[in-house]
Amino acid sequence: MDLSDARWRKSTRSNGGGGACVEVADNLSGVVAVRDSKDPDGPVLAFGPATWQQFVSSVARRYRNSSSSN
């Protein structure tokens, strides 16, 4: 997979100390790439856009549900 055009980003809510973060590149055609910010040359997980959107939506729902119950 060619990642030379990937624009990596991480959440503004990520750990400010530089650890425990993932970076996402969602500007590539037909794939969303995810990597460990501490190891940018390491392995990359690749997901189809629909699968990635399902994952993000599921996490957001669970976050909203857990926030509203506190």
Number of C-alpha atoms within 10 A of each C-alpha: 7 6 11 7 9 15 13 17 13 16 10 7 7 13 12 9 7 9 11 11 16 18 19 20 18 18 13 15 9 11 18 21 22 21 20 18 18 13 10 13 9 9 10 17 11 17 16 12 16 12 13 17 13 11 13 11 12 12 12 12 12 11 11 11 11 10 9 8 6 5
